[in-house]
Amino acid sequence: MKVLIPKQHGAWAMLAVPFILGVVGGGADGRHVPLFIGWLFLYLAAFPVTMMVKKKKTAYYQKWAGVYSIPAVSFLVIAVWMEPGLVLLGVSLFPLFLINLYYAKTNNDRALLNDVAAIGVFSAGGVASYWIGAGMLDGWAWFIFIQSILFFTGSAFYVKSMIREKKNKRFKWYSWGYHTVLPILSLGFGAGWAVVGLIPSSIRAWLFYGRKLSVKKIGIFELVNACVFLTVVSVFLLRI
């Protein structure tokens, strides 16, 4: 039996990077293990659910939604038992997931707003992991959340400008405009010298646009860029 694994490669970075930043900022704790396992399987379960909404191979995706939901619920219950406040965080994310379901239902899941909603959900993983490690929510939890949203929104703009919207000149200016203000927004939300981690995003958006890069190369560059962001912001958090 072939295991169902989402092919949304960028989503894996969105899943991991904010969570790791939360661990770095809040402090590593053994409770991160069940939280991350539950978070991972929740993502794996959400993918077939969106496919079910599209009414594609419903029975097949129902099976995998069930397979992944069992460990997701089991490990998240453990995490919530250790930090009950996580329930509130989960409830607050539900409207964003409804946005994802809506765009899946309308077969428009490549829409930018859908991407931003998903980015918000993934970035909240950093809030959860920080909360578990620090035992509280403070400004640094929201710093991780906002900086992650800023970074990955830039990634969404860039990838669309290189693939789906590569012939859309108006979208090019949207992407360039966002990446022009990206460092300013990052600084405005307290990045300090960690803004260095977002500058490569702006540079690649300007320099790479219009170049004939394969989807694979675009993905590799984005992975490297995410690693740069993760490294710089992690060092910044360790020095506060």
C-alpha positions in Angstrom: 0.0 0.0 0.0 1.5 3.3 -1.1 1.6 5.8 1.7 -0.1 9.1 1.0 2.4 12.0 1.5 1.5 15.5 0.4 3.6 16.8 -2.5 3.4 20.4 -1.3 7.1 20.7 -0.7 7.0 24.3 0.6 4.5 23.2 3.2 7.2 21.1 4.9 9.4 24.1 5.5 6.4 26.0 6.8 5.6 23.1 9.1 9.1 22.9 10.5 10.7 26.3 10.6 8.2 28.2 12.9 8.1 25.2 15.2 11.9 25.0 15.5 12.0 28.8 16.1 9.5 28.3 19.0 11.7 25.6 20.5 14.8 27.9 20.2 13.0 30.9 21.6 11.0 29.2 24.4 13.6 26.6 25.3 13.6 22.9 24.4 11.4 20.6 26.5 10.5 16.9 26.3 6.9 18.0 25.8 7.8 19.2 22.4 8.0 15.6 21.2 4.3 14.8 21.4 3.4 18.3 20.3 5.4 18.0 17.1 4.2 14.5 16.3 0.7 15.6 16.8 1.3 18.7 14.7 2.9 16.6 11.9 0.1 14.2 11.7 -2.5 17.0 11.9 -1.0 18.4 8.7 -1.0 14.9 7.1 -4.6 14.5 8.1 -5.6 17.9 6.8 -4.4 17.2 3.3 -6.8 14.3 2.5 -9.6 16.3 4.1 -9.1 19.1 1.6 -9.0 16.4 -1.2 -12.3 15.0 0.1 -13.9 18.5 -0.1 -12.9 18.5 -3.8 -14.7 15.2 -4.1 -11.6 13.4 -5.5 -11.3 9.7 -4.7 -13.4 10.3 -1.7 -13.1 6.7 -0.2 -9.3 6.7 -0.7 -8.9 10.1 1.0 -11.3 9.2 3.8 -9.2 6.2 4.6 -6.0 8.3 4.9 -7.7 11.1 6.8 -8.7 8.4 9.4 -5.2 6.9 9.4 -3.5 10.2 10.1 -6.2 11.6 12.4 -5.7 8.9 15.1 -2.1 9.7 15.9 -2.8 13.4 15.4 -5.6 13.5 18.0 -3.7 11.1 20.4 -0.5 13.1 20.5 -2.3 16.5 20.6 -4.4 15.4 23.5 -1.2 14.6 25.4 0.2 18.0 24.5 -3.1 19.7 25.6 -3.1 17.7 28.8 0.4 19.1 29.6 -0.5 22.7 28.4 -4.3 23.2 28.4 -4.1 26.7 27.0 -3.2 25.2 23.6 -6.9 24.5 23.1 -7.5 28.2 22.7 -4.8 28.4 20.1 -6.3 25.5 18.2 -9.8 27.0 18.3 -8.4 30.4 17.0 -6.9 28.6 14.0 -10.2 27.0 12.9 -11.4 29.9 10.8 -8.2 29.9 8.8 -8.7 26.2 8.1 -12.2 26.9 7.0 -10.7 29.4 4.4 -8.5 26.5 3.1 -11.6 24.3 2.8 -13.5 27.0 1.0 -10.8 27.4 -1.6 -10.4 23.6 -1.9 -14.2 23.3 -2.5 -14.0 26.0 -5.3 -10.9 24.4 -6.8 -9.0 27.6 -6.3 -6.5 26.4 -3.7 -3.7 28.2 -5.5 -5.2 31.6 -4.5 -2.9 33.9 -2.6 -5.4 34.4 0.2 -5.6 30.6 0.6 -1.8 30.5 0.9 -1.7 33.3 3.5 -4.4 31.5 5.6 -2.3 28.3 5.5 0.8 30.3 6.4 -1.0 31.7 9.4 -1.8 28.2 10.6 1.7 26.9 10.1 3.2 29.9 11.8 1.1 29.3 14.8 3.1 26.1 15.3 5.9 28.5 16.5 3.5 30.0 19.0 2.6 26.5 20.3 6.1 25.3 20.6 7.2 28.5 22.3 4.4 28.2 24.8 5.3 24.7 25.7 9.0 25.6 26.2 8.5 28.9 28.0 5.4 28.0 29.9 3.8 31.3 28.8 2.9 33.5 25.9 4.8 36.8 25.6 6.0 39.1 22.9 8.6 36.7 21.7 6.0 34.1 20.8 4.2 36.7 18.6 7.6 37.8 17.2 8.1 34.3 15.9 4.6 34.1 14.6 4.8 37.5 12.7 8.3 37.0 11.3 7.3 33.6 10.0 4.2 35.0 8.3 6.2 37.8 6.7 8.9 35.4 5.5 6.6 32.7 4.0 4.2 35.2 2.5 7.2 36.5 0.6 7.9 32.9 -0.5 4.3 32.6 -1.7 4.6 35.8 -3.8 7.9 34.8 -5.2 7.0 31.2 -6.2 3.8 32.3 -7.8 5.6 35.0 -9.8 8.1 32.4 -11.1 5.6 29.6 -11.9 1.8 30.2 -12.0 1.9 34.0 -12.5 5.1 34.2 -14.5 3.4 35.9 -17.4 1.4 38.2 -15.2 3.3 41.6 -15.2 0.9 43.0 -12.6 1.7 40.2 -10.2 5.4 40.8 -10.7 4.9 44.3 -9.3 2.9 42.9 -6.4 5.8 40.6 -5.6 8.4 43.3 -6.0 6.4 45.7 -4.0 5.9 43.2 -1.1 9.6 42.4 -1.1 10.6 46.0 -1.1 8.6 46.7 2.1 9.4 43.2 3.6 12.6 44.3 5.5 10.8 47.5 6.7 7.8 45.4 8.0 10.2 43.0 9.7 12.1 45.8 11.4 8.7 47.4 12.4 7.9 44.2 14.2 11.1 44.1 16.2 13.5 42.1 14.0 16.5 44.2 14.8 19.6 42.8 13.1 17.6 39.6 12.4 16.2 41.4 9.4 19.3 40.0 7.7 17.5 36.7 7.5 14.8 38.2 5.3 17.0 40.3 3.0 17.9 37.3 0.8 14.2 36.9 0.1 14.0 40.4 -1.4 17.1 40.0 -3.4 16.1 36.7 -5.0 12.6 38.1 -5.8 14.2 40.9 -7.8 17.1 39.0 -9.4 15.5 35.7 -10.3 12.3 37.0 -11.8 12.1 36.2 -15.5 14.9 33.7 -15.4 14.1 30.2 -16.7 14.5 28.1 -13.6 13.0 24.6 -13.2 10.5 24.0 -10.5 13.1 21.8 -8.8 15.7 24.6 -8.8 13.1 27.1 -7.4 12.3 24.6 -4.7 15.9 24.1 -3.8 16.6 27.8 -3.6 13.6 28.2 -1.4 14.8 25.5 0.9 18.2 27.2 1.2 16.5 30.5 1.8 14.3 29.0 4.5 17.5 27.6 6.2 19.1 31.1 6.1 16.0 32.6 7.7 15.9 29.8 10.3 19.6 30.2 11.2 19.6 34.0 11.5 16.4 34.2 13.6 17.5 31.3 15.8 20.8 33.0 16.6 18.9 36.3 17.3 16.6 34.5 19.7 19.4 32.8 21.5 21.1 36.1 22.1 18.1 37.9 23.7 
